[in-house]
Amino acid sequence: MRLWYALSRHPLNAESDLTPPPSGDLPKALLYATSAGLGGSGLNTTSLQGALASWRCGFLEEAICYPVKQEEIPHQRIRTLQHHPVRFFSFLDSQDYYAVKKHYLDWQAARRLKRGEFDFFHGWSGESFQAMVQCRLSGIPSVMDIPTWHRNKGQSKPGETLSERRERQNPARWWYFEKYRTVSRQQNLAEYDLADIILMPSRKSAETFLAAGMNEAKLHYVGRGVDIQQYQPGEAPEVFRVAFVGALIERKGVHLLLEAWKKLNLSNAELVLVGSLHEEMKPYLKEFASENVKLTGSTNRVQDILKSCAAFAFPSECEGFAKATLEAAACGLPLIGTRESGDAIVHQVTGLQVEAGQVDQLAAALEYAASHRDEMAVMGRNARKMVEEQFTWDHYRLRLLNAYAKAHSMGRN
């Protein structure tokens, strides 16, 4: 029995999803659109792997994106928006600028789909409303990628958010609100209805859709992946060194990690925080300052830091599937974190799972890990085996191809 059999048995993740679908079940000319880039870090990596799935199978007709940091897909197949007029809006606040970028991408994708050159569309939630409408008008099957959770996060909410209502009622902002706002909650929910298949990054993400009444048959698990050649185990350090990798923000639970670490006051231990420091985290760093807390900033050599650590902590409150947890697992590190971080943490198998927002549970898990290094090392080896069996980029692309086949067959019926 494989280590990750429990996940394989999950209804959203059938064994057949890791078998290539027949080529006759796949599209012939796919349009892939993302407001991220192709290649780089974060979602840029996932977007590239998504585009590579169709390119390597011969049916990627065109990819629309922003920056391009890859060489495999020929540039004549890529419509980059990096230098298009949207750059004139770069003076806006980041939230407004990202909204303009997403609207422009959506407009471009809808225009391309209207020309009738494609038989399939792959878009991302929050930036595909016009494109999804055009797909329905043209009878083009589609899938939609979800970066995190359902817009309502498993709760019952009104059709319009409070901030949307305030923007709409502000005379000085109404013109901008109507033209360039981020996709409204109503449009976001409409995207879900318009897409033929919705791609789930994690089981927790799927639960938020099921809680909102979504038909399970419309959800397709793709997970995430990691390059197991780039991320490999290193030698166990003498010091109990714990790493966190990601934006240093409250949503990812960094403040709780700092509080738990300060409370324990472990000897011969070190906490390494890798990622960009946001303003909201500075008061916590001051309050829970310690000589054995190290900030490295962002780096393109994350694997070197992970290989020098004994454990990985990621107490996030909301993620799609934190790629950093898979990178740490590939480096053979036991994981300490929440179920909300994704599917990599299996309690007492690949690490220790704690409830989101519970600093005492987090502190207890860290203390156990520090005093049970041998047991944690076994969990680290299990974590490495897990990614080898289920979470390489090959696995991700296979799941994605099966989602295409499923949506394509629905469009023919």
N, C-alpha and C positions, 0 to 999 in steps of 0.2 A: 504494500500500500504506500502510495506516495505521501510525502510529508504534508503536501498542500491539498490533500484529498477533500478536506472539509470545504475549502473554497470551490473546488471543482464540482462539488455536489450542490452548490448554491443554485437556485433556479435561474438566476440571471447569467450563469456561466456554465453552459453545457460542455461536455468533453469534446463534442464536435466542433466547438468554436476554435479549437487548436489544430484543426485539420483544414487544409486549404480547400475552399469551395471550388466546384467545377467552373472552368473559365466561362462556360456558357451562361452561368448564373450572374456574372459580373457585368457592370456597365461597359460601354464602349468609349464614351467621351465624358469624363468627369471634370467639373469645375470645383476647385477647392479654394475657399476664401477664408482668410484669417486676418484680424487686425494685429496679430503678433508678427514675428518674422519667421523665416525659414532658416533655422540654425542659430545657435547661441545658447542661452540659458533659460530656465523656467519653461513657460509655455512655448517659447520659440523652439525648444528641443522637441516637444510633443508635436507641434505643428509640422516640423520637418519630417518626423517619423510618419505622421499621417499622410503627408504628400508622397513620401517614398513608397508607401504601400501600393498606391495606384500607379506610380511611375514604374516600379519594378515589374508590375503585372501588365504594363503596356496600355493603360487606359486613362492616364492623366492627360487631359487635353490642355488644361491651363490651371495655374495656381495664382491667385491674387493675394498679395501680402505687402508688408512694409519692408524692413531690412532683409537682406539676403546674405547669409553666411554659410554657403554650401556650394559644392562644385558638381555633385552627381546629377542633379536635374538640370538639363540645358537651359540657359537663361532665356532662350526664345519661347520656352514653355511657361515662363514666369512673368506676370505683369506686376512689377513692383511699384508701389505707390509712395516710395520713400521720398521722391523728389517732385511729387505732384502738388497742386495748389494748396492742399490742406496744410502744408508747412507754414503758410502765411498766418495761420491761427496759433502758432506756437507761443505767442505772447500770453495766451489765456492760462488760467489756473489749470493744473494738471487734470482735474476731473473734467473740466469743460473741453480741454484739448483732446483728451481721449474720446469724449463724446463725438466731437467733430470727426476724428479719425474713423470711428466706427460707422458713423452715418455715411461718410464718403465711400468707405469700403462697401457698405450695403448697397448704395446707389450704383456703384460700379458693377457689382455682382448681378444686380437685377437687370441692368442694361445688357450685360453679356448674355444672361439667360434668355432674354427676350429675343435675341437674334437667332435662336434655334440651332446653335452649334453644339449643344451639350445634351446628353441624355440622363445626367445625374448631377446632384449638387451636394456638397459637404460644406456646411457652415457652422458657426459657433454661436452659442446663445448670447443674446444682448447685442448682436450686430448683424442679424440676418432677417429682419422682419420683412423688408421689401423683397428680398430675394426669395424668401419662403412663399410670399404671396404670388410672385411670378412663377414659381415652380408649380403651384396649384393651378394657376391659369393656363400654363403650358403643358400640364400633365407630366411633369418631370419628377421622378422619385427623389427623395432627399433624406439625409441624416443630419442631425444637429448635435454638436459636441457641447458638453456641459463642463465648464471649468471647475465649479464647486458643487453647490446644491441647488435645489429648486428655489426659485425667487422668493417664495414665502417661507422657506426653511422648515417645512413641515407644519406650519401654523396656519390658522384661518385669518386672512387679512383682507381689508377692503381693496377695491380695484385700483384706487389711486393712493399713493403714499402721501404723507403729510408734507414732505418737502416738495413733491410735485404740485400739490394744491397751492402751496405758498408761492412757488415760482409762477404758476399760471395766473395768480391773482395780483402779482406785482407788475404795475404798469411799466416800470422801467426794464422789466425782463421778459415780458410776454412774447415779444418778437423772437428773442433768442430761445425761449422755452419751446415755442412751436417749431422752430427750425432745427436747433442743434442740441437739444437736451439728450441725455442718455435715453436709451430705449425705456419707455414707460413700463410700469408694472403690467398694464393691460396688454401692451404690445409683446412683452416678454412671455406672458401667458398664452398669447395668440401664437407665438413662435412654436411653443410646445405642441399646440393643436395642429399646426400646419405641417410640421415635420412628420415624415413617415416613421422614422426610427430615431429615438433619442439615446445618445451614447453616454453610458454611466461610467464615471471614473472610479467609483467605489461603491461598496454595499451601503454605506451610510448615506451617500448621495441618493442612491436608489430608494432608500426608505423615505426620504423627504418627498420624493415624487409619488410613491405609493400612498403616503399620508395625505397627499393633496388629491387623491382619487384617480391617479393615472393608471391606465390599464397596464399590467405587468408585461403583456405581450409586446408593448410598444418600446420597452426599455431593453437595451442591449449592453451588457457589461464589456468594457474594453480595458479597464484598469489603466496602468501606466507601465513604463519599462525603464530599464537601466542598462548601460553598457558594461557587461561583466568583465570585459577585457581591460577597460579603463579603470574600473573600481574593483580592486582585489584586496584580500586580507594582508595585513602587515604583522609585525612582531608585537606581542602584547607588551605594553609599557609597564614599568615598575610602579609608576605613579598611577593613581586612579584618575585618569583624565576622561572627562565627559565632554562631548561636543554637542552644540546646537548649530544648525545651518539653516539660514533663511532670513527674511526681513525681521529686524528686531522691533516688533510691534506687539501690542497687547493681544490681538486676535490669535497670535501664535503661542500665547502663554508664556512669553519670555519673562514677564514680571513675576509670574508664579515660580518659575524656575529659579530666578534670582532670590526670591524670598525663601524658598525651600533650601537652597544651597547655603544661604547665610544662617539659617536656623540650625543646620546640621553641624556646621563648623568642622568639617572633616579634616583630618590630618593626612599629609602625603596625597593630596587630591588637587585637581585643577579643573575648572569649568572654562571651556573655550567657546566663545560666541562668534560665529562666522556669519557676516552679512552686514547690510547697510543699517546704520543706526538712525532711527526715526525720532523726531522730537518728543513724542509721547513717552518714550522709554527713558529719557534722560533723568527724570526725577527718581525713577526706580533704581537706576544705576547709582545714583547718589545715596539713596536710602540704604541700599543693600551692598554698598561697596565692600570689596574684599581683595586682599592681595592675591588670592588664588582664582580670581575671575579675570580672564584675558579676552580682550576684544581685538579681533584681527581685521575687521572690515571685510569688504568683498574680495574674493580671490578667484582666479580661474584654475587653481590647483587644490580644489576642495579635497580630492582623493588623498593628497599627501597628509592633510590634517587628520582626516578620518582614520587613515592607517596607523596613526600615532596614538589613537585613543583606545580606551577600554570599554566605552559604552556611548550610546547616542540618546539624547533626550529631546522629545518633541511634544510638549503638552498643549497642542493647538486646540482651539475651540471650534474651528470650521475650516475644512480643506476639501478639495476634491479628492486628490490622492497626492500627498506631499512627496515629491520626487526625492527629496533629501532622505526620507526614511528608506527608500530602496537603495540609494547610493551607500548609506551607512550599512544596510544589511549586506550588500554586495561586498563590502569591506570586512565582513565577518563580525560586525558589532552587534551586541544585544541591544534591543530597542526599549526605551522607557517612554511611554506616551499614551495618548488617548485614542480611542476608536475613531474619533472625529478626524484624525490625521490621515486615515486611509486604511488599507487592508494588510499592511505589513506586520503589524504587531499582533501576534497570537499569544495570549497570556500564558506564561510559563513554558512556552515553546520557542518563540523567537524573541521573547523579552517579557516585560512587565507592563500590563495595561492599567491605567489609572483613569478615573473619571475626570472629565473636563472641569476646570475651575477649582479642583480640590487640592490645595497646597499641601495639606497634611498627608494625603495619599501619595503625592509626588515625592515628598520628603522621605516617607517610609520606603518607597521603591528605590530611591537613590541610596538610602542607608543600607538596604538589603544588598543592592548591587555592589556596594563598596566592601561589604563583609563576606560576600559569597562569590568571589571572583571566578572560581572554578566552575560553579554552576552557571554563572552568566556566560562564561566562555563557550559552554555547550550550546546555550541559546544562540550565541553569535554564529556558531557553525550551522545551526539549524536555519538561521536567517539567510546565510549565504546559499544554502541548499534550496531554500524557498524561491529565491529570485532566479536561480538556475532553472528551476522546474516550471515557473509560472510567470515571471515578470521580467524577462528580457524584452528588448524592442522587437525581436522576432515574434514573441507571443502577442505583443500589442498589435502588430500589423496583421497577424492572422485573425485576431478577434475583430479588427476593423474590417477586413475583407469579408468576413462572414456577416457583419452588419450590412455591408453593401449588398451582398447577395440576398439577404432577407428583404431589404427595402426594394431592391430591383425586382424581385419576384412579386412583391405586393403591387408594384406599379404595372406589371403585365397582366395581373388578374382583374 
